[in-house]
Amino acid sequence: MFNQGHALIIGVGDNRYEVRLRAPITAVDAQAVADVLRDQRYAG
């Protein structure tokens, strides 16, 4: 079993081509990925 690890999650906060993909949305997406990686049901 994998007991310990690290992940670097990068969310791009500025998208010059698509305004709707700017910081607030990417921050929420990055947090969602982090939550899944911490959840024992998915990544445990």
C-alpha distances in whole Angstrom, upper triangle without the diagonal:
4,6,9,11,15,17,21,22,26,29,32,35,38,39,42,42,41,42,39,36,37,35,35,33,31,30,29,27,25,24,23,21,19,19,17,15,14,14,11,13,13,11,8
4,6,8,11,13,17,19,23,25,29,31,34,35,39,39,38,39,37,33,34,32,32,31,28,27,26,24,22,22,21,18,17,17,15,12,12,13,11,13,12,9,7
4,7,11,13,17,19,23,26,29,31,35,36,40,40,39,39,37,34,34,32,32,31,28,27,26,25,22,21,21,19,16,17,16,13,11,13,11,14,14,11,8
4,7,10,14,16,20,23,26,28,32,33,37,38,37,37,35,32,32,29,29,29,26,24,24,23,20,19,20,17,14,15,15,12,11,13,12,15,15,11,10
4,7,10,13,17,20,23,25,29,30,34,35,33,34,32,29,29,27,27,26,23,22,22,20,17,17,18,15,12,14,14,10,10,13,13,16,14,11,11
4,7,10,13,16,20,22,25,27,30,31,30,31,29,26,26,23,24,23,20,19,20,18,15,15,16,13,11,13,13,10,10,14,15,17,15,12,13
4,6,10,13,16,19,22,23,27,28,27,27,26,22,22,20,21,20,17,16,17,15,11,12,13,10,8,12,12,8,10,13,15,17,15,12,14
4,6,10,13,15,18,20,24,25,24,24,23,20,19,17,19,18,14,14,15,14,10,12,13,10,9,13,13,11,13,16,18,20,17,15,17
4,7,10,12,16,17,21,22,21,21,20,16,16,14,15,14,11,10,12,10,6,9,10,8,7,11,12,10,12,15,18,19,17,15,18
4,6,9,12,14,17,19,18,18,17,14,13,11,13,13,9,9,12,10,7,10,12,10,10,14,15,14,16,19,22,23,20,18,21
4,6,9,11,14,16,14,15,14,10,9,8,10,9,5,6,9,8,6,9,11,10,11,14,15,15,17,20,23,24,21,20,23
4,6,7,11,12,12,12,12,9,8,7,10,10,6,8,11,10,9,13,14,14,15,18,19,19,21,23,27,27,24,24,27
4,7,10,12,11,10,11,8,5,4,8,8,6,7,11,11,10,13,15,15,16,19,20,21,23,25,28,29,26,26,29
4,6,9,9,8,10,7,5,6,10,10,9,11,14,14,14,17,18,19,20,22,24,24,26,28,32,32,29,29,32
4,6,6,6,8,6,6,8,12,11,10,13,15,14,15,18,19,19,21,24,24,25,27,29,33,33,30,29,33
4,6,7,10,9,8,11,14,14,14,16,19,18,19,22,23,23,25,27,28,29,31,33,36,36,33,33,37
4,6,9,9,10,13,16,15,14,18,19,18,20,23,23,23,26,28,28,29,32,33,36,36,33,33,37
4,6,6,8,11,13,11,12,15,16,16,17,20,21,21,24,25,26,27,30,31,34,34,31,31,35
4,5,6,9,11,10,11,14,15,15,17,20,20,21,24,25,26,28,30,31,34,34,31,32,35
4,6,9,9,7,9,12,13,13,15,17,17,19,21,22,23,25,27,28,32,31,28,29,33
4,7,8,6,6,10,11,10,12,15,15,16,18,20,21,22,24,26,29,29,26,26,30
4,6,6,6,9,11,11,12,15,16,17,19,20,22,23,25,26,30,30,27,28,31
4,6,5,6,9,10,10,12,14,15,16,18,20,21,22,24,28,28,26,26,29
4,6,5,6,9,10,11,13,15,16,17,19,20,21,23,27,27,25,25,28
4,5,5,6,9,10,11,13,14,15,17,19,20,21,25,25,23,23,26
4,5,5,6,9,10,11,12,14,15,17,18,20,24,24,21,21,25
4,5,5,6,9,10,11,12,14,15,17,18,22,23,21,21,23
4,6,5,6,9,10,10,13,14,15,17,20,21,19,19,22
4,5,5,6,9,10,11,13,14,16,19,19,17,17,20
4,5,5,6,9,10,11,13,14,18,19,16,16,19
4,5,5,6,9,10,11,12,16,17,15,15,18
4,5,5,6,9,10,11,14,14,12,13,16
4,5,5,6,9,10,13,14,11,11,14
4,5,5,6,9,12,13,11,10,13
4,5,5,6,10,11,10,10,12
4,5,5,8,8,6,7,10
4,6,8,9,7,5,8
4,6,9,8,7,8
4,5,6,6,7
4,5,5,4
4,6,6
4,6
4
